[in-house]
Amino acid sequence: MKNRVARLLDNRLVYILISLVAAFMLWVWVVNAIDPSVRNTLTFDIQYEGLGTLDQYSLRLAANSPETIRIHVEASATDMIRLEQAPQIIVDVSSIREPGEHDVSFRMAAFTPGFMPVSVSYRPLQDSNTNNTIIVRVNRVTGRTLPVGTGGISYTIERVSDEVDYFYMGREESVEPEMIHIDGPEEVLAQIAAIEVESRFRLPLSETTTQSGTLRVYNLEGERMTEEELVDVIFSRDTVNVTVTVHMVRDIPLRPTFAYGAGANEDNVRYRLNQDTVQLIGDGDVLRNMEYLELAKIRLDQVEVHGVVHRTISAPILTEIMEGQLEHVDVEIEIQDVVERPMTVAASRILFINRPEGVSAESVFATVTFYIRGPEDILSELDESDISVVVDLTSYEGRLGQLMVESFVVHVGDWPSEIVGARDQGQRIAVNLQRQS
């Protein structure tokens, strides 16, 4: 026995082990004597790790998951300082695969992972089953996309006095975006029936106006859901833009426009419309300064002395014709103190201009008849020698043979066409074009 002890004492390894034990005991004595343990209750921020793994399983932390936790800590004064400077714990949720409540371990961020000084002990004061875990709530999430209803939009339209000839009308309400995407627990989303926007325009509207609106969620029973019920629901956006389109409505006078000629001028033309105005709705800036709406031009050298012309009413840009209004107007025209008579012109009275080079031109027929219109006293003194025709051949370059030419002007003496002129019947003159020898 004595020999064994002697051999053991001669072994260097034994002395090393004894030295380590002695050093450890000395360190413990020093820690307790020089750096004694202290106690404190700290509020730790919670940092969650492994959230990307939850997404892979369509899981998400509940919205009311704790962000902080109170922990009773006993540690050396040195370690306590470290904890107080960085009061944070790390909770790894990457091992969670199912929704519900989970008891998850945590570690203190102030210390190296996997290492905790032996002089530190801690105990959460809430939401824990053991000394180093907290309860984590996880939801199974799904998604839905719902239209945004406009039933919660309220506004009034500005009233105008009875003396003015216009009023305002709210034409439509719209929201942007029209659809909202939501995701959250399956059981909560199944209860959502509709999303409405709520927006109250406080001032009376006289122009198109846009403002922000908040979302209201209603369940299958038509009751508005509370914030507590929707705490785990995430909306693609919390507000939407609400636009109320406001238009001006106004009766706009109608006015025909004329191209005078063939004896028709401002002094002898009379007209009557089957409606004097048209009711337009549209942009206020357009309608407010509009004095009248001009109808498409009427060629007075192309119609009979008495007749009715139909004109479509074209609304200007940013306006439209109100429903129920006529979309065209009849213009009854009378040209006063004007008569009409046919007059025959000899081919020799036809002048050809802009002939193609090296080409001769002549009328196919010996005479051409036109209807001349003007005051009776002037027409009574006219004869065929007072009529001449100028035919323009600019567009017939390179074409030979007999052609029907539409481009010509009939002159009646020195009279302007607004006093005496030929009525255009869509007439054409037959011309023979030949290469000159």
For each residue, the residues with C-beta under 8 A, 3 or more apart:
1: 4 5
2: 5 6
3: 6 7
4: 1 7 8
5: 1 2 8 9
6: 2 3 9 10
7: 3 4 10 11
8: 4 5 11 14
9: 5 6 14
10: 6 7
11: 7 8 14 15
12: 15 16
13: 16 17
14: 8 9 11 17 18
15: 11 12 18 19
16: 12 13 19 20
17: 13 14 20 21
18: 14 15 21 22
19: 15 16 22 23
20: 16 17 23 24
21: 17 18 24 25
22: 18 19 25 26
23: 19 20 26 27
24: 20 21 27 28
25: 21 22 28 29
26: 22 23 29 30
27: 23 24 30 31
28: 24 25 31 32
29: 25 26 32 33
30: 26 27 33 34 35
31: 27 28 34 35 36 76 119
32: 28 29 35 36 37
33: 29 30 36
34: 30 31
35: 30 31 32 76 77 78
36: 31 32 33 76 77
37: 32 74 75 76 77 119
38: 74 75 76 77 80
39: 72 73 74
40: 72 73 80 84
41: 70 71 72 73 125
42: 70 71 73 83 84 87
43: 68 69 70 87
44: 68 69 70 71 87 88 89 108
45: 67 68 87 88 89
46: 66 67 68 69 88 89 91 106 134
47: 88 89 90 91 109
48: 51 61 65 91 92 93
49: 90 91 92 93 94
50: 53 54 92 93 94 95 96
51: 48 54 55 61 93
52: 55 56 94
53: 50 56 57 93 94 96
54: 50 51 57 59 60 61 93 94 96 138
55: 51 52 58 59 60
56: 52 53
57: 53 54 96 97
58: 55 140 141 142
59: 54 55 96 97 98 99 138 139 140 141
60: 54 55 138 139 141 232
61: 48 51 54 65 93 136 137 138 139
62: 65 137 138 139 231 232
63: 231 232
64: 137 231 232
65: 48 61 62 136 137
66: 46 69 127 134
67: 45 46
68: 43 44 45 46
69: 43 44 46 66 89 124 125 126 127 134
70: 41 42 43 44 124 125 126
71: 41 42 44 89 122 123 124 125
72: 39 40 41 122 123 124 125
73: 39 40 41 42 80 83 120 121 122
74: 37 38 39 120 121 122
75: 37 38 79 80 83 117 119 120 121 122
76: 31 35 36 37 38 79 80 117 119 120
77: 35 36 37 38 80 81
78: 35 81 82
79: 75 76 82 83 110 117 119 120
80: 38 40 73 75 76 77 83 84
81: 77 78 84 85
82: 78 79 85 86 110 111
83: 42 73 75 79 80 86 87 108 110 120
84: 40 42 80 81 87
85: 81 82 110
86: 82 83 109 110
87: 42 43 44 45 83 84
88: 44 45 46 47 108 109 110
89: 44 45 46 47 69 71 106 107 108 109
90: 47 49 106 107 108 109
91: 46 47 48 49 104 105 106 134 136
92: 48 49 50 95 104 105
93: 48 49 50 51 53 54 61 96 102 104 136 138
94: 49 50 52 53 54
95: 50 92 104
96: 50 53 54 57 59 93 102 104 136 138
97: 57 59
98: 59 138
99: 59 138 139 140 185
100: 137 138
101: 135 136 137 138
102: 93 96 135 136 137 138
103: 128 129 130 133 134 135 136
104: 91 92 93 95 96 133 134 135 136
105: 91 92 132 133
106: 46 89 90 91 132 133 134
107: 89 90 111 113 116 132
108: 44 83 88 89 90 111 116 120 122
109: 47 86 88 89 90
110: 79 82 83 85 86 88
111: 82 107 108 115 116 117 120
112: 115
113: 107
114:
115: 111 112
116: 107 108 111 120
117: 75 76 79 111 120
118:
119: 31 37 75 76 79
120: 73 74 75 76 79 83 108 111 116 117
121: 73 74 75 131
122: 71 72 73 74 75 108 131 132
123: 71 72 131
124: 69 70 71 72 127 128 131 133 134
125: 41 69 70 71 72
126: 69 70
127: 66 69 124 134 135
128: 103 124 131 133 134 135
129: 103 133 135
130: 103 133
131: 121 122 123 124 128
132: 105 106 107 122
133: 103 104 105 106 124 128 129 130
134: 46 66 69 91 103 104 106 124 127 128
135: 101 102 103 104 127 128 129
136: 61 65 91 93 96 101 102 103 104
137: 61 62 64 65 100 101 102
138: 54 59 60 61 62 93 96 98 99 100 101 102
139: 59 60 61 62 99 184 185 232
140: 58 59 99 185 186
141: 58 59 60 183 184 185 186 232
142: 58 183 184 185 186 189
143: 181 182 183 189
144: 181 182 183 189 192
145: 179 180 181 182
146: 179 180 182 192 194 195
147: 178 179 195
148: 175 177 178 179 180 195 196 197 215 240
149: 152 194 195 196 197
150: 153 173 174 175 196 197 242
151: 196
152: 149 196 197 198 199 213 216
153: 150 173 197 198 199 200 201 213 242 244
154: 199 200 201
155: 170 200 201 205 244
156: 201 204 205
157: 168 169 170 204 205 206 246
158: 168 204 205 206
159: 204
160: 164 166 167 168
161: 164
162:
163:
164: 160 161 167
165: 250 251
166: 160 248 249 250 287 288
167: 160 164 248 249
168: 157 158 160 205 206 246 247 248 249 284
169: 157 246 247 248 249 281
170: 155 157 173 205 244 245 246
171: 245 246 247 281
172: 244 245
173: 150 153 170 242 243 244 245
174: 150 178 242 243 245
175: 148 150 178 197 213 240 241 242 243
176: 240 241 243
177: 148 180 237 240
178: 147 148 174 175
179: 145 146 147 148
180: 145 146 148 177 195 215 235 236 237 240
181: 143 144 145 235 236
182: 143 144 145 146 189 192 195 233 234 235 236
183: 141 142 143 144 189 233 234
184: 139 141 142 188 189 230 232 233 234
185: 99 139 140 141 142 188 189 232 233
186: 140 141 142 189 190
187: 190 191
188: 184 185 191 192 229 230 232 233
189: 142 143 144 182 183 184 185 186 192 233
190: 186 187
191: 187 188 219 220 225 229
192: 144 146 182 188 189 195 217 218 219 225 233
193: 218 219 220 222
194: 146 149 217 218
195: 146 147 148 149 180 182 192 215 216 217 218
196: 148 149 150 151 152 215 216 218
197: 148 149 150 152 153 175 213 214 215 216 240 242
198: 152 153 213 214 215 216
199: 152 153 154 211 212 213 214 242
200: 153 154 155
201: 153 154 155 156 205 209 211 244
202:
203:
204: 156 157 158 159
205: 155 156 157 158 168 170 201 209 244 246
206: 157 158 168 246 284
207: 246 284
208: 243 244 245 246 247
209: 201 205 243 244 246
210: 241 242 243 244
211: 199 201 241 242
212: 199 239 240 241 242
213: 152 153 175 197 198 199 239 240 241 242
214: 197 198 199 238 239
215: 148 180 195 196 197 198 235 238 239 240
216: 152 195 196 197 198 224
217: 192 194 195 224 225 230 233
218: 192 193 194 195 196 222 223 224 225
219: 191 192 193 222 223 224 225
220: 191 193
221:
222: 193 218 219
223: 218 219
224: 216 217 218 219
225: 191 192 217 218 219 229 230
226: 229 230
227: 230 231
228: 231
229: 188 191 225 226
230: 184 188 217 225 226 227 233
231: 62 63 64 227 228
232: 60 62 63 64 139 141 184 185 188
233: 182 183 184 185 188 189 192 217 230
234: 182 183 184
235: 180 181 182 215 238
236: 180 181 182
237: 177 180 240
238: 214 215 235
239: 212 213 214 215
240: 148 175 176 177 180 197 212 213 215 237
241: 175 176 210 211 212 213
242: 150 153 173 174 175 197 199 210 211 212 213
243: 173 174 175 176 208 209 210
244: 153 155 170 172 173 201 205 208 209 210
245: 170 171 172 173 174 208
246: 157 168 169 170 171 205 206 207 208 209 284
247: 168 169 171 208 281 282 283 284
248: 166 167 168 169 281 282 283 284 287 288
249: 166 167 168 169 279 280 281 322
250: 165 166 279 280 287 290
251: 165 277 278 279
252: 277 278 279 280 287 290 292 293
253: 276 277 291 292 293
254: 273 275 276 277 278 292 293 295 313 329
255: 292 293 294 295
256: 271 273 294 295 298 311 331
257: 294 295 296 297 298
258: 264 269 297 298 299 300
259: 297 298 299 300 301
260: 264 265 266 269 300 301 417 418
261: 264 299 300 301 417 418 421
262: 300 301 302 373 374 417 421 422 423 424
263: 268 335 338 373 374 375 417 418 419 420 421
264: 258 260 261 268 269 300 301 335 338 373 418
265: 260 268 269 418 419
266: 260 269
267:
268: 263 264 265 335 336 337 338
269: 258 260 264 265 266 300 333 334 335 336
270: 333 334 335 336
271: 256 331 332 333 334
272: 331 332
273: 254 256 276 329 330 331 332
274: 326 329 330 332
275: 254 278 326 329
276: 253 254 273
277: 251 252 253 254
278: 251 252 254 275 293 313 321 325 326 329
279: 249 250 251 252 321 322 325
280: 249 250 252 287 293 315 316 319 320 321 322
281: 169 171 247 248 249 319 320 321 322
282: 247 248 286 287 315 316 318 319 320
283: 247 248 286 287 318 319
284: 168 206 207 246 247 248 287 288
285: 288 289
286: 282 283 289 290 316 317 318 319
287: 166 248 250 252 280 282 283 284 290 319
288: 166 248 284 285
289: 285 286
290: 250 252 286 287 293 316
291: 253
292: 252 253 254 255
293: 252 253 254 255 278 280 290 313 316
294: 255 256 257
295: 254 255 256 257 298 311 313 329 331
296: 257 311 312 314
297: 257 258 259
298: 256 257 258 259 295 303 309 311 331 333
299: 258 259 261 302 303 424
300: 258 259 260 261 262 264 269 303 333 335
301: 259 260 261 262 264 417 421 422 423 424
302: 262 299 423 424 425 426
303: 298 299 300 307 309 333
304: 307
305: 334 335 338 339 340 373
306: 333 334 335
307: 303 304 332 333
308: 330 331 332 333
309: 298 303 330 331 333
310: 328 329 330 331
311: 256 295 296 298 328 329 330 331
312: 296 327 328
313: 254 278 293 295 321 326 327 328 329
314: 296
315: 280 282 319 320 321
316: 280 282 286 290 293 319
317: 286
318: 282 283 286
319: 280 281 282 283 286 287 315 316
320: 280 281 282 315
321: 278 279 280 281 313 315 325 327
322: 249 279 280 281 325
323:
324:
325: 278 279 321 322
326: 274 275 278 313 329
327: 312 313 321
328: 310 311 312 313
329: 254 273 274 275 278 295 310 311 313 326
330: 273 274 308 309 310 311
331: 256 271 272 273 295 298 308 309 310 311
332: 271 272 273 274 307 308
333: 269 270 271 298 300 303 306 307 308 309
334: 269 270 271 305 306
335: 263 264 268 269 270 300 305 306 338 373
336: 268 269 270
337: 268 375 376
338: 263 264 268 305 335 373 374 375
339: 305 373 374 375 376 379
340: 305 371 372 373 423
341: 371 372 379
342: 369 370 371 372
343: 369 370 371 372 382 383 384 387
344: 367 368 369 384
345: 349 350 367 368 369 370 384 387 388 389 410
346: 349 366 367 384
347: 350 362 363 365 366 367 368
348:
349: 345 346 384 385 387 388 389
350: 345 347 363 368 388 389 390 391 429
351: 388 389 390 391
352: 355 361 362 391 393 431
353: 390 391 392 393
354: 392 393 394
355: 352 359 360 361 393 433
356: 359 393 396 397 398 399 433
357:
358: 435 436
359: 355 356 400 433 434 435 436
360: 355 433 434 435 436
361: 352 355 391 393 431 432 433
362: 347 352 431 432
363: 347 350 366 368 429 430 431 432
364: 402 430 431 432
365: 347 368 430
366: 346 347 363
367: 344 345 346 347
368: 344 345 347 350 363 365 389 429
369: 342 343 344 345
370: 342 343 345 387 410 422 423 427
371: 340 341 342 343 422 423 425
372: 340 341 342 343 379 382 387 410 412 420 421 422 423
373: 262 263 264 305 335 338 339 340 420 421 422 423
374: 262 263 338 339 378 379 412 415 419 420 421
375: 263 337 338 339 378 379 419 420
376: 337 339 379 380
377: 380 381
378: 374 375 381 382 415 419 420
379: 339 341 372 374 375 376 382 420
380: 376 377
381: 377 378
382: 343 372 378 379 386 387 412 413 420
383: 343 386
384: 343 344 345 346 349 387
385: 349
386: 382 383 412 413
387: 343 345 349 370 372 382 384 410 411 412 422
388: 345 349 350 351 410 411
389: 345 349 350 351 368 408 409 410 411 429
390: 350 351 353 408 409 411
391: 350 351 352 353 361 405 407 408 429 431
392: 353 354 395 407 408 409
393: 352 353 354 355 356 361 396 397 405 407 431 433
394: 354 397 407
395: 392 407
396: 356 393 399 403 405 433
397: 356 393 394
398: 356
399: 356 396 403 433
400: 359 433 434 435
401: 432 433 434
402: 364 430 431 432 433
403: 396 399 430 431 432 433
404: 428 429 430 431
405: 391 393 396 408 428 429 430 431
406: 428
407: 391 392 393 394 395
408: 389 390 391 392 405 429
409: 389 390 392
410: 345 370 372 387 388 389 421 422
411: 387 388 389 390
412: 372 374 382 386 387 415 417 420 421 422
413: 382 386 420
414:
415: 374 378 412 419 420 421
416: 419 420 421
417: 260 261 262 263 301 412 420 421
418: 260 261 263 264 265 421
419: 263 265 374 375 378 415 416
420: 263 372 373 374 375 378 379 382 412 413 415 416 417
421: 261 262 263 301 372 373 374 410 412 415 416 417 418
422: 262 301 370 371 372 373 387 410 412
423: 262 301 302 340 370 371 372 373
424: 262 299 301 302 427
425: 302 371
426: 302
427: 370 424
428: 404 405 406
429: 350 363 368 389 391 404 405 408
430: 363 364 365 402 403 404 405
431: 352 361 362 363 364 391 393 402 403 404 405
432: 361 362 363 364 401 402 403
433: 355 356 359 360 361 393 396 399 400 401 402 403
434: 359 360 400 401
435: 358 359 360 400
436: 358 359 360
437:
